Amino acid sequence: MLTIDDVRSVPLFSTLGVAELERLAETSADLHLAAGEFAVHEGGERALYAVLTGKIEVVKLFDGIERRLGFRVPGTIFGEVPIAFGTVFVGGYRAAEPSRVFRVDPKHYYAIAAVSPEVVAKVGALARERIGGLQGIAAEPPKARVTMIGHRWDTTCNTLREFLGRNQITYDWMTPDAPDLSTRWPGVRPADDDCPVLRLTDGTLLRRPATRDVAERLGLQTRAQLGEYDTIVIGGGPAGLAAAVYGASEGLRTVVVEREAPGGQAGTSSRIENYLGFPSGVSGDELASRALQQARRLGAEILVTRSVARIDAATRQVYLDGDDVVRGQTIILATGVSWRRLDVEGFDRLIGKGIHYGAARGEASATHGLDVHLIGAGNSAGQAALYFANHARTVTLVVRGESLEKSMSRYLIEQLRTKANVTIQPRSEVVAAHGDTHLTAIDIRDGANGEVGRHDCGGLFVFIGADAETGWLPAAIARDGRGYVLTGDDVVKAGRWSHGRDPYLLESSAPGIFACGDVRLSPVKRVASAVGEGSMAIAFVHKFLQQDAR
Ligand SMILES: Cc1cc2nc3c(=O)[nH]c(=O)nc-3n(C[C@H](O)[C@H](O)[C@H](O)COP(=O)(O)OP(=O)(O)OC[C@H]3O[C@@H](n4cnc5c(N)ncnc54)[C@H](O)[C@@H]3O)c2cc1C
């Protein structure tokens, strides 16, 4: 229990009167931390902490990598910046050895501050000093973890850039003819056939590497640590990450298998405006990176660049691409949906070379000063048009219907109207794509008169809806005609349930295998519903483990 003497041993509080010391001793939390345990995480709510025994290290994530900024020893405090400026914690504070700290909540700090101007002055001075230090760190240019030479229209180079961007790895990319190549790439210029070539910070050179190889070299997890898990989550979008956060936090051995990068479709969205708790919207990257950190911190394993090739519904064995097999007491399918493909002359040849399905946000900077086109009339197309409007010279939204009103949210239509360089072309269809090494022009047919016109095109982004790609699932998992997984009542109605009890709400026709998010047959396709279902799936996992696995 915290005593007056404990509080007084911290120099900041040593001059306080007995009443204030008593107040702090009675109201502060007394934290006994094991080595490695956090007193507060980066982004944590403001409070003032004082160290009584042990040693606390200050850590902060830069570009996804943790860096140690210093230590706090007995008698010192931390949290002066959040408490003085009303912010969250910009770094995390973790016990480097068994430690004891006490936490003063804001309400009690302000009560003490009201009667002790000396405490306010000391905390304020310390906060200003620390802000100076943080400014110095923030002013350091972010060091690229990967430097890459590759051709603009090389699909391997594009895949690697997309992979690095989506996994939040900072990289410096240049084409082999970049005028400043010799200053940005020390040493011999690689041969054209070797490109894309990647140089890592330790000097390792990788020539035309596979994404998984790059992932492993960068320390991203690609292999499961265990042979068996309480739950295996397939897909690392909002639904899968929510399942990982809830599963791991509730003590389940949880692994997520993600074929690309965590975040799913939401990770490609420039701004999600309607997710609760983010009044000014949040970018998909930001949401994904926060969820990923949270899932990892709580102990979930997240494998990237691994695709699930098949599962055995009876044994719940999961076969990853390559040879690895892991077994789950339960499996959660959170594989979302994939963009529908357009069957148009010239398309397949130019995919990744100017034509992209979805937003391909990494391409935005390459569209500077160009005329780009988007196909689609839904919210995803609208968001992407707004995003590309800040980069491209013109953005044309090619829409098959009469108008956007039926398919796009009003707020997006209104925002599009305010952009001088965005044009909506209704009753129109792209009928061909042209270019040798990359896309240069497209043909658009005007539905009103049937005329086809050719237009210069510096980038074409396609958003024509999505379908569940679940052809790889076993027949034991019932789906509808478009691949969406049936769960709960729908399984019973389809006559696909023969188990002794009713299926749980998110349970598929194979007991112990659940589906959540966009891949599940349901009319709602939203980030919030995916997150809700991901967390709910864990409740059913618990029920299944208690009742069926016995
Ligand atoms: C551009 C865009 C903007 C959007 N904006 C909004 C918005 O503003 N508000 C909103 O509420 N919703 C929005 N949405 C919809 C929202 O993003 C989705 O509803 C949500 O992402 C669904 O989450 P999910 O986890 O079910 O699936 P997904 O996000 O699709 O994630 C599924 C994941 O599973 C992985 N995967 C698939 N198959 C396998 C396999 N076999 N092995 C391993 N991994 C696999 C995929 O790589 C993917 O990462 C937007 C979508 C897009 C594309």
The ligand as a MOL file (V3000), in Angstrom:
LIG
                    3D

  0  0  0     0  0            999 V3000
M  V30 BEGIN CTAB
M  V30 COUNTS 53 58 0 0 0
M  V30 BEGIN ATOM
M  V30 1 C -11.4850 1.8870 -51.0490 0
M  V30 2 C -12.4410 1.4180 -49.9720 0
M  V30 3 C -13.0320 2.3460 -49.1210 0
M  V30 4 C -13.9000 1.9310 -48.1030 0
M  V30 5 N -14.4210 2.8600 -47.2650 0
M  V30 6 C -15.2250 2.4890 -46.2460 0
M  V30 7 C -15.7400 3.4510 -45.3310 0
M  V30 8 O -15.4860 4.6510 -45.4550 0
M  V30 9 N -16.5050 2.9920 -44.3120 0
M  V30 10 C -16.8060 1.6700 -44.1340 0
M  V30 11 O -17.4760 1.3280 -43.1550 0
M  V30 12 N -16.3430 0.7380 -44.9860 0
M  V30 13 C -15.5680 1.1160 -46.0480 0
M  V30 14 N -15.1020 0.1820 -46.9280 0
M  V30 15 C -15.4990 -1.2260 -46.7400 0
M  V30 16 C -14.6190 -1.8770 -45.6690 0
M  V30 17 O -13.2640 -1.6110 -45.9260 0
M  V30 18 C -14.8850 -3.3690 -45.5900 0
M  V30 19 O -16.2480 -3.5800 -45.2720 0
M  V30 20 C -14.0120 -4.0520 -44.5270 0
M  V30 21 O -12.6440 -3.8520 -44.8240 0
M  V30 22 C -14.3080 -5.5440 -44.4450 0
M  V30 23 O -13.3950 -6.1150 -43.5770 0
M  V30 24 P -13.0200 -7.6620 -43.6030 0
M  V30 25 O -11.9870 -7.8530 -42.5600 0
M  V30 26 O -14.2530 -8.4690 -43.5450 0
M  V30 27 O -12.4120 -7.9440 -45.0490 0
M  V30 28 P -11.1980 -7.2990 -45.8460 0
M  V30 29 O -10.9710 -5.9110 -45.4300 0
M  V30 30 O -11.4950 -7.5780 -47.2690 0
M  V30 31 O -9.9340 -8.1560 -45.3870 0
M  V30 32 C -9.7860 -9.5060 -45.7730 0
M  V30 33 C -8.3240 -9.8870 -45.7050 0
M  V30 34 O -8.1970 -11.2900 -45.9170 0
M  V30 35 C -7.0400 -11.5560 -46.6960 0
M  V30 36 N -7.2240 -12.8510 -47.3550 0
M  V30 37 C -8.1580 -13.1950 -48.2760 0
M  V30 38 N -8.0070 -14.4920 -48.6280 0
M  V30 39 C -6.9810 -14.9850 -47.9120 0
M  V30 40 C -6.3540 -16.2720 -47.8220 0
M  V30 41 N -6.7800 -17.3180 -48.5320 0
M  V30 42 N -5.3030 -16.4210 -46.9850 0
M  V30 43 C -4.8530 -15.3750 -46.2400 0
M  V30 44 N -5.4150 -14.1270 -46.2830 0
M  V30 45 C -6.4740 -13.9420 -47.0950 0
M  V30 46 C -6.9970 -10.3860 -47.6710 0
M  V30 47 O -5.6790 -10.1760 -48.1800 0
M  V30 48 C -7.4730 -9.2260 -46.7880 0
M  V30 49 O -6.3940 -8.5410 -46.1780 0
M  V30 50 C -14.2160 0.5580 -47.9580 0
M  V30 51 C -13.6350 -0.3740 -48.8170 0
M  V30 52 C -12.7610 0.0420 -49.8210 0
M  V30 53 C -12.1340 -0.9680 -50.7290 0
M  V30 END ATOM
M  V30 BEGIN BOND
M  V30 1 1 1 2
M  V30 2 1 2 3
M  V30 3 2 2 52
M  V30 4 2 3 4
M  V30 5 1 4 5
M  V30 6 1 4 50
M  V30 7 2 5 6
M  V30 8 1 6 7
M  V30 9 1 6 13
M  V30 10 2 7 8
M  V30 11 1 7 9
M  V30 12 1 9 10
M  V30 13 2 10 11
M  V30 14 1 10 12
M  V30 15 2 12 13
M  V30 16 1 13 14
M  V30 17 1 14 15
M  V30 18 1 14 50
M  V30 19 1 15 16
M  V30 20 1 16 17
M  V30 21 1 16 18
M  V30 22 1 18 19
M  V30 23 1 18 20
M  V30 24 1 20 21
M  V30 25 1 20 22
M  V30 26 1 22 23
M  V30 27 1 23 24
M  V30 28 2 24 25
M  V30 29 1 24 26
M  V30 30 1 24 27
M  V30 31 1 27 28
M  V30 32 2 28 29
M  V30 33 1 28 30
M  V30 34 1 28 31
M  V30 35 1 31 32
M  V30 36 1 32 33
M  V30 37 1 33 34
M  V30 38 1 33 48
M  V30 39 1 34 35
M  V30 40 1 35 36
M  V30 41 1 35 46
M  V30 42 1 36 37
M  V30 43 1 36 45
M  V30 44 2 37 38
M  V30 45 1 38 39
M  V30 46 1 39 40
M  V30 47 2 39 45
M  V30 48 1 40 41
M  V30 49 2 40 42
M  V30 50 1 42 43
M  V30 51 2 43 44
M  V30 52 1 44 45
M  V30 53 1 46 47
M  V30 54 1 46 48
M  V30 55 1 48 49
M  V30 56 2 50 51
M  V30 57 1 51 52
M  V30 58 1 52 53
M  V30 END BOND
M  V30 END CTAB
M  END
